[in-house]
Amino acid sequence: MLSLKPTRLFVTLVTKIRPSQRGLSQEAATPGHSSHPNVDQREVDTLGKLSEEWWTPSGPLKGLHSMNALRVPLIRDGLISTGLVPKEQMRTPQVLSGLNVLEVGCGGGILTEALARIRANVVGIDPGEKLIQVAREHAELDRKLAGRIRYEVETIEEHAQANLDRYDAVVASEVLEHVQNKVSFLEHCVMALKPGGSIFITTLDKTTASWLGGIVAAEYLLKLVPENTHDWEKFISPLDVQRILKTLNCETILVHGMAYEFWRNSWSWCKKTDINYALQAVKSVDE
């Protein structure tokens, strides 16, 4: 187990990245912030620097690659449980055939491609041009995916306006912790969702444990992700997500904790949600 001893180095790190500092307005802290009010250009640029290594399974994004072992079954089984998957497809490789999925903040397409491989029709959107370019180029390497994936450089606010009630599922995986205005973001995700469809979210809880594990350890001590990838002030508890979704006529039907064992790059479900968690909510058919 990692020992966080109160050494001079550790005290320096904690002082450097304490939540009160990291919660400064990004417009004040970041020169040239994004023209989209709900996009932090500093974080988009940080992720964009990883574009060349996005598809290296043992590289800096190996945790996202291994997270598919949880994310894909979460979405697949979640859609089966709500009755959107015909019985004859449930036990076949084409389990999500005919279903339309929107992945918001798709990055370079790690999850997007995995969903397309079980035959979902997936639209991936992201405000990062470099990442969308990487996603498009990688998808072109497999001709079987060509007809099932479309990538666009867009925000959810832009996309939802032209795609009301279109998708059987909207996925926001490791995205909500980067969003400025969560109410607006989730509102537009739900706008794009069909009544009876599901929204799937994985993100970080807003706790002392998530700050120590998700920022101090992951970014500064273990170097699992680049420094400044996360801002603790943008983390959100599962209860607050549920409350927002409830006002948007969505019922939360599942909340799971997620545990990451960095020494073997493996994710597993757990009871505690105080660091990482996953959530599924269903949009009401009676609005």
C-alpha atoms as one frame of an Amber mdcrd trajectory, in Angstrom:
protein
   0.000   0.000   0.000   1.237   3.514  -0.810   2.482   5.318   2.292   1.817
   9.072   2.281   4.366  10.130   4.890   4.424  13.818   5.854   7.793  14.461
   4.201   8.893  17.894   3.029   8.189  16.849  -0.586   4.662  15.721   0.256
   3.924  18.895   2.226   5.168  20.937  -0.732   2.894  19.027  -3.111  -0.150
  19.376  -0.895   0.484  23.101  -0.534   0.916  23.434  -4.289  -2.297  21.664
  -5.244  -4.615  22.188  -2.289  -8.258  22.413  -3.443  -8.659  26.093  -2.569
  -5.971  26.981  -5.105  -7.158  24.628  -7.811 -10.660  26.080  -7.604  -9.688
  29.468  -9.082 -11.744  30.723 -11.999 -10.266  29.254 -15.179 -10.887  32.504
 -17.026  -8.596  34.194 -14.507  -6.065  31.378 -14.296  -5.856  30.410 -17.972
  -4.846  32.744 -20.804  -6.987  32.315 -23.905  -9.844  30.277 -22.394 -12.252
  28.458 -24.691 -14.996  30.323 -26.541 -17.370  27.647 -25.236 -18.342  28.602
 -21.665 -18.576  24.973 -20.550 -15.183  23.918 -21.920 -11.918  24.477 -20.049
  -9.406  24.996 -22.844  -6.505  24.374 -20.467  -7.758  20.836 -19.851  -8.505
  20.276 -23.544  -4.924  21.284 -24.344  -3.528  19.011 -21.612  -5.337  16.019
 -23.095  -4.436  17.086 -26.634  -0.749  16.716 -25.784  -1.393  13.013 -25.298
  -2.919  12.529 -28.742   0.056  10.647 -30.175   0.003   8.173 -27.279  -3.775
   7.795 -27.007  -3.820   4.325 -28.527  -0.775   2.941 -26.698  -2.303   0.416
 -24.230   0.762   0.562 -21.964   1.166   4.332 -22.249  -0.037   7.228 -20.083
  -3.687   6.407 -20.816  -3.459   2.726 -19.954  -6.005   3.260 -17.173  -8.616
   4.339 -19.723  -7.874   1.307 -21.880  -8.269  -1.104 -18.962 -11.412   0.717
 -17.766 -13.224  -0.682 -20.813 -13.410  -3.972 -18.915 -16.016  -2.249 -16.718
 -17.433   0.417 -19.009 -18.497  -1.787 -21.908 -20.419  -4.336 -19.751 -21.952
  -1.432 -17.794 -23.458   0.029 -20.960 -24.280  -3.303 -22.603 -25.970  -4.797
 -19.549 -27.633  -1.512 -18.668 -29.346  -1.342 -22.048 -30.347  -4.999 -21.812
 -31.862  -4.437 -18.362 -34.070  -1.601 -19.602 -35.481  -3.696 -22.438 -33.882
  -1.902 -25.390 -32.039  -4.986 -26.629 -34.166  -7.643 -28.405 -33.989 -11.076
 -26.768 -32.488 -12.682 -29.860 -29.479 -10.311 -29.671 -28.688 -10.584 -25.968
 -26.178 -13.429 -26.215 -24.664 -12.535 -29.572 -21.622 -10.441 -30.564 -24.123
  -8.054 -32.178 -25.777  -7.294 -28.841 -26.184  -3.538 -29.438 -27.073  -3.822
 -33.123 -29.572  -1.153 -34.156 -29.012   1.040 -31.085 -27.763   4.611 -31.410
 -25.208   5.759 -28.842 -23.700   9.196 -28.290 -20.361   9.401 -26.496 -19.750
  12.894 -25.152 -16.092  13.769 -24.654 -14.951  10.720 -26.610 -11.300  11.771
 -26.808  -9.390   9.513 -29.177 -12.136   6.878 -29.262 -11.051   4.167 -26.805
 -14.598   3.501 -25.595 -16.247   4.548 -28.864 -14.591   1.767 -30.831 -15.331
  -0.826 -28.149 -19.051  -0.015 -28.349 -18.989  -0.130 -32.148 -17.432  -3.606
 -31.965 -20.603  -4.901 -30.289 -22.496  -3.308 -33.179 -23.761  -0.055 -31.692
 -24.006   2.916 -34.045 -21.846   5.429 -32.213 -21.385   9.167 -32.611 -18.382
  10.493 -30.723 -18.065  14.210 -30.012 -15.244  16.142 -28.375 -14.104  19.793
 -28.399 -10.484  18.703 -28.951  -9.593  18.782 -32.651  -6.371  16.805 -32.171
  -8.187  14.029 -30.359 -10.955  13.750 -32.939  -8.327  13.533 -35.662  -6.621
  10.686 -33.784  -9.983   8.964 -33.319 -10.825   9.199 -37.015  -7.438   7.926
 -38.116  -7.530   4.966 -35.758 -11.064   3.965 -36.764  -9.976   3.934 -40.401
  -7.549   1.124 -39.592 -10.521  -1.245 -39.229 -12.897  -1.162 -42.172 -15.535
  -3.061 -40.177 -15.965  -0.015 -37.939 -16.244   2.526 -40.727 -20.011   2.410
 -41.047 -20.741   2.373 -37.333 -18.734   5.362 -36.039 -18.962   9.070 -36.756
 -16.752  11.645 -35.026 -17.410  15.378 -34.746 -15.565  18.306 -33.146 -18.507
  19.557 -31.103 -19.706  20.271 -27.600 -22.831  18.599 -26.259 -24.552  21.991
 -26.202 -24.025  22.303 -29.964 -24.856  18.696 -30.761 -28.028  18.382 -28.700
 -29.779  21.280 -30.423 -29.805  19.380 -33.723 -30.308  15.895 -32.272 -33.211
  16.072 -29.847 -34.475  12.696 -28.534 -32.222  10.804 -30.955 -30.104   8.403
 -28.909 -30.830   5.186 -27.033 -27.850   5.916 -24.793 -25.691   8.920 -23.983
 -22.310   8.140 -22.435 -20.149  10.629 -20.534 -17.198   8.617 -19.240 -14.430
  10.475 -17.386 -15.862  13.769 -18.630 -18.071  15.288 -15.939 -15.059  16.085
 -13.743 -13.810  18.415 -16.494 -17.098  20.300 -16.962 -17.673  23.837 -15.680
 -21.485  23.895 -15.515 -22.759  20.420 -14.738 -26.450  21.309 -14.805 -26.203
  22.686 -18.335 -24.032  19.786 -19.478 -26.391  17.128 -18.139 -29.440  18.994
 -19.394 -28.111  18.865 -22.949 -27.098  15.206 -22.599 -30.680  14.407 -21.610
 -32.052  16.525 -24.472 -30.273  14.216 -26.938 -31.620  11.099 -25.208 -34.793
   9.292 -26.271 -37.490   8.790 -23.632 -36.698   5.410 -22.096 -33.035   5.741
 -23.032 -30.162   5.673 -20.547 -27.390   8.072 -19.618 -24.192   6.428 -18.380
 -21.643   8.381 -16.367 -18.283   7.523 -14.854 -16.518  10.235 -12.891 -14.880
  11.169  -9.572 -16.608  11.853  -6.275 -15.832  15.121  -4.482 -14.171  13.830
  -1.311 -10.868  14.053   0.499 -10.145  10.533  -0.744 -10.671  11.553  -4.389
  -8.371  14.552  -3.958  -5.635  12.431  -2.395  -6.096   9.500  -4.769  -7.189
  11.202  -7.982  -4.880  14.202  -7.853  -2.082  13.996  -5.257  -1.271  10.330
  -5.872  -2.350   9.890  -9.506  -0.875  13.116 -10.885   2.049  14.021  -8.629
   3.305  10.915  -6.856   2.572   7.959  -9.139   2.450   9.957 -12.404  -0.480
   7.893 -13.663  -1.833  10.905 -15.555  -0.260  14.284 -16.425  -0.236  17.034
 -13.821  -3.219  19.399 -14.024  -5.437  16.765 -15.643  -8.031  17.273 -12.902
  -9.426  20.111 -10.825 -10.899  18.903  -7.519 -13.379  21.789  -7.461 -15.051
  20.257 -10.526 -15.558  16.832  -8.947 -19.135  15.967  -7.981 -20.792  13.467
  -5.657 -23.112  10.760  -7.008 -25.915  12.166  -4.876 -25.596  15.572  -6.521
 -25.588  13.966  -9.971 -28.752  12.062  -9.062 -30.408  15.252  -7.843 -29.641
  17.066 -11.081 -30.844  14.152 -13.198 -34.053  13.914 -11.185 -34.905  17.514
 -12.109 -34.355  16.463 -15.729 -36.904  13.611 -15.464 -34.287  10.890 -15.215
 -34.401   8.119 -12.615 -31.087   6.764 -11.369 -31.212   2.975 -11.336 -27.583
   2.091 -10.645 -24.590   3.522  -8.780 -21.377   1.497  -8.436 -18.011   2.323
  -6.920 -14.944   1.646  -9.068 -11.521   0.663  -7.736  -8.268   0.953  -9.703
  -5.265  -1.229  -8.864  -2.518   0.774 -10.567   0.195  -1.845  -9.947  -1.570
  -4.247 -12.306  -3.610  -1.748 -14.310  -6.913  -3.355 -13.392 -10.365  -1.992
 -12.519 -13.033  -3.695 -10.417 -16.440  -2.849  -8.989 -16.599  -1.997  -5.298
 -19.092  -0.684  -2.745 -17.309   2.583  -2.005 -17.957   5.514  -4.341 -15.620
   7.966  -2.593 -13.097   8.069  -5.469 -14.421   6.714  -8.784 -18.001   5.724
  -9.503 -20.365   4.786 -12.326 -24.020   5.744 -12.653 -26.922   4.844 -14.946
 -30.148   6.821 -15.150 -33.178   6.350 -17.414 -35.103   9.189 -19.029 -38.802
   9.142 -18.238 -41.201   8.289 -21.031 -43.809  10.557 -19.436 -42.583  14.136
 -19.689
